[in-house]
Amino acid sequence: MQMLDLFSGIGGFHRGFEEAGWEFDWIGFSEIDKHASSVYRYRYPKAVELGDITTIQPERDLPDKLTVLCGGFPCQSFSIAGARGSFSDTRGTLFFEIARILSYYKDKGDPVPYFLLENVKGLYSAGDYTAFATIYGILTELDYNVECSLENTKYYLPQNRERVYIAGYIGDRSRGQIFPLGEGSKEIDKREESRGLQKQYSSTIFAGQHKISRGMTLIADYRTDEGLRIRKDNVSPCLNSVKASETEPSWMPPLAIEETRIRRLTPNECERLQGFSARNKDGIWEDGWTSKGMVDDKVVNISDTQRYRMCGNAVTVNVVKAIAAKMLSTVEIDCDHENLEQGEDRYGREEHQYTTYWFCLDCGEEIE
């Protein structure tokens, strides 16, 4: 399989797809921010760097076939916090570069089977509600089945972050294949339960004396928790996140030390909130996804300022993973159906006879 990772940032799409089980033998990435590109090079040294999307020539820079195209195209022109310039903003027009690449493969007879795009919630209403309609129309004109959903990070991690996800695939499908994620997605089978956990544990991040009232549970304490440390001003620099299992969301409890204070998150904590950090088998956080980059074949340290910015611009890995898992379940496998198991005979009213059905254990297809 091949992936084209556009507006790739620090690799959120790449990581999410791989964690969902996709295996790629070629990955190309396009990013103009030098710091994000350096992190991507460091984390994925075998990936092919393509530079600015506007300079990509598919016939020269890309393989004959692509399996997946993904990207969080620039959102400033669609954001509520931005100028809301929509397609009048040059950043907004970069979506047409995505369409250009998809169109190239369609015209040559090898359309890209899957794509996944991400943008801010404001995309729905941008340009007096015309921007989203334009994007949707262009994608359907390229013969894609297009599904859209507003997904919130809070169902996976303790962060309220709503983003629009646009998934597309080639082929006739009788109904939606990707959304809603709650159907058949192991990532959020306990969606309602996670909602309850958020209400119970979500709070301003306190680093100070916090009285534990009824209904609240203190889980992290710097005096007993190895993952926490104290600075000289009595503010703990590290926040612990609790995860009950691999299929349940995390939550963050209040911290307790001597004086009540509110502090900002550390870069490592921002990475955890975006799904770039995980605990290893020993229960230790594997942090620092954005701490190092690769420049001129040398490993360099990344400043906290850039780390904060890159995490803020990144896509949430856990959300991408959930969507990518649903997409993977729809991939049509070229199978010779050699590993079959007989199912129960069924009586057909029209044929007035019993028919034996077989099931392929390799691809799951039902065969008469």
N, C-alpha and C positions, 0 to 999 in steps of 0.2 A: 504494500500500500504506500501511497505518497500523500504527503500533507503540504499545503502551501499556507503558511502562517503569516497573514498580513497584519500590519499595525501590531506587531507581535509583542511589543513591550518586553516584559521579563519572562515570558513563556507560559502564561497561565493556560492558554488553550492547549499548547503542546503537552503540558503536564497533566491537565485534566483528561485529555484523550488517552494518554498512555495509562493513567491510573484506571481508566474504564476498560482497558483491555485491548485497545487498538495497537497494532504493531506496524511500524512504518520502516521501509527500507530507504526512503528519501524524504527529507524535510528541508524546505526552503523557508527562510524568514525575511520579512521586510520591515524595517524600523529605521526612522531617521534620528531618533534620540541617541546620542553617542553613549550615554551611560547605560540605558536599557540594552542597547546592542552589545555592550561589553559584558553585561551580566548574562545575556543569552549565549554569547560565544563561550563564556566560561562554563555555563551549565550544560550546554549542548554543543560540544566542540565539533561534532560530525555534521551539524546542520550547515546548509549552504546559505551564506549571507547574500541577499539580493539588493540591499540598499533601498532607495526611494521607490515607492510603488509606481510613480509616474514614469520611471525610466525602465521598468521591466518590459522586456520584449519576449512574450511567451515562446515564440519560435526559436529564440536564441537562449533564453535563460531558464526555461522550465522543461520538465520531462514531457514525453509524448502523451502521457496520461497522468491525471491527478485523481486521487480518491476523495480527498477532503480539502475544501478551502474554508478557512476560518479567519475571523478578525473582528476586533472591536474598533470599527472605523471612528475617526475623530468625532467627539461628542460635544465639543464646545459650542458649535453652532446650533445644537438642539437642546442644550442644557438650560434649565430654569435659571441657573446662576449666571449663564453667559448672556451674550447679546441676542440670542435666539435669531440669528441671521438666516438659519435654514440653508437652502441651496444658494442664496445670494452670498454666503460666506464661502471663501475658497476651500476651507476645511470641509464644509458640507459636500462640496462637489467631488471629494475623493471617493465617495461611494461609487461614482461612475467608473472609477478605475477597477473596482471589484467587478462591476458588470462587464467591463471591457475584457477582462481575463476569462470570465465565465462564457462570454459570447465567443471568444476565440476557440475554446474547446468544443462548444456546440457546433460552430460552423465547420470544424474539421471532422465532425462525426464522432467525436469521443467526449461527450459532455461530462463534466465533473459530477459524479453521482451524488455527492453530499456537500452541503455548506452549512456553516453556523456563524451567525453574525451577532454582535452585541452592541447595545447603545443605551443611552440614558432614557428614563421614563418620559422625558420631555419630547422625545422623538414622535410620540403619538400626536401631540398637539402643535408641533412646530410648523411654521409657515401657514398658519391658519388651517391646520390639519391637512395640508396638501403634501408635505414632505413624506410622511409615512405611506400615503396612497401612491405617490410616485415610485417609491422604492418597491413597494409590493407589486405594483403593476409591471415594472421592469423585470422583476424576478420571474413573475408568471409568464411574461412574454418569452422568456428564455426556456419555457416548457418545464418549469419546476413546480412541484407541489410545495406550497409555502405554508408553514405553520409558525405562529407567533405566540409568545407568552410573556407576561410580566412576572419575573421570578425574583424572590427576595432571599438574600443571603441568610436572613435570620432563621430560616428553617434548617440550616446546616451549621451555622456558626453564630456566635453572639454579636451580630452586627446587622443593623437595619439598613440594607442596601438594595434598592429596587432597580432592576435593569431589564430592558427589553431584549429578548432573545428571538432571533429569526432563524428558523431551521428550514432547509430546503432539500429535496431529494427528487431524483428522476424516477419515473415509472408510475403506472396507474395504481393508486391505492384507494380502497373503498372508504377508508375513514382515516382520521388523524393517527399518525404513527409515533409521534414524539411527545406531544402535549395532550393532556396534563401529565406532569411527571409523577403525580401520586398514583397513577395506575401502572402497576407492575414495576415500579422503581424501588429497589431495595434501599436506595440512598435515603428515601423519605417515606418509608412505609409507616412511620410513626409521626406523621406530620402534625396531627392534632396534639399528640403528647408533647412534641417539641414546642408547640405554641404555649402549652401550660408551663413548661420549664422556663420559657422566656419571661413570662409574667412573674414567676416565682423568684427568679434569680437576677433578672436584668435590673441594673441600677447604675447610678453614677459611680465611676470607679473611685472608690475611697481608698486612700492610703493613710489611715489614721484610726484613732479610737472609734470603734463602731459597736454600739450595744446591739446584741443579737436578740431581737424580739421574737415572739412566737410566730411560727410560720417561716422563719428565715434560718438558713443553715450556714455556719461559718466553716468553710472547707479549707481555705488557704490561710496560713498563719506563719509569719516569718520565723517565729521561734522554733517551729517544728518542721516546717516544709523546706526540704533541701533546695527546691527550685527558687526560693526567694532570698533576697539579700537586702541589707540595710545600708543606706548611705549615711553620711555624717549628719545630715539634716533630718534624720529619722523618716525619710521617705523611701519606701521599697521601690527599687527600679525594675522589678520584674513581676508580671502578673501571671498567675497560674490559671489555666483553663482546665476544666474537668470534663472528661469524656467517659460515659458509662460503657460504651462498646463501639465497635467499628461501624455499627449501623445507626447509632444514636447521635444526636447533635451535642455539641459542647455548650457549656454555659460558664459564665464567670461570676464567682461569688464576691462579696466585699472582702477587703483585706483589713487586718487589724494590726495597728501599731500604736504608738503612744499618743499622737495628736492628730485630730481630724484634718486631712488635707486632700486636695484634688490635684492630681498630676497628669501630665500628658502621657500618652502611650509611648513606649520605646519602639524603635524600628523592628525589633524582633517580634513584639506583640502585634504590630501592624501586619507582619507577614503571617502570623498565626490566624489573625482575623480574616485573611484572604486565602487561607488554605495552603500556603507555601511551606508551613512547618508542620511537623508531625512528631509524635513520640516514638522512639524506637522500642525494641523489645524490653529494654531495661527501664522504660518509663521516662527516659531523658529526652528533652526537646531537641530536635535537630533543626536549629535555627540558622539564620545567616544567609538565606537564599540570595539576598541582594547585597551582601556585605563585600563581595569581591567580583571583579570583572576581568576580562582579558583584553588587553590593548597591546598591539604590536607583539603578540606572542608572549607577553609578560603579564603576570597576575598583578592586579592593582587593587587597592582598597577603595571602597566607595563611601563617600561622606554620608552622614546621617541625613543631611538635607535632601540629597538625591534619593536616598532610600525611602524617606517618607513620601516623596513625590511619586516615585515609581510604584509604590504600593497603592497609593491613592488612584493611580491611573490603571491599575491592573484589573483583570477580570478575576472573579472568585473561582479558584480551582475546583472547589467542591460542587458548585453549580454546574460548571462545564462537565465535570465527571458524570453527574447524574444525567445530563442531556446526552452526552456521548455514549453512555451505556444504553440508553433507549435507541439511539441511532444504530449502534452496533447490532442490536437485536433484530434490526430490519435488514441488515446486509444480506443480499442474496448470495448464497454460497454455491460455487460450482462443484456439485457433489455427484459422485457416480452411484450413490445409494447402494453400496455394497453391504453395509452393516444394518440389516433390517430386523425388526421385531414385529411379530404378528399381533394385530389388535383384535378386538371382538368383531364378529360378523354383524352386519347391520342389514335390516330389512328395508328395502326401498319400496314405497307404496306404488310409485309409478311403474317400476320394473316388476313388482310382485315377486321379488326374489331376494335372497340373502347375498350380500357381497362381502368378501373378506378384504380388510384394509391392513396395510402394513405401515410401520413408522420407521423412518430412517433415524438411527441413533446418532448419526453424525451431524445432520443439518436440521432434524426435527420435522421434515416434510412428511405429510401424510400421502401414501401412495395406494391407489386402488389395484 
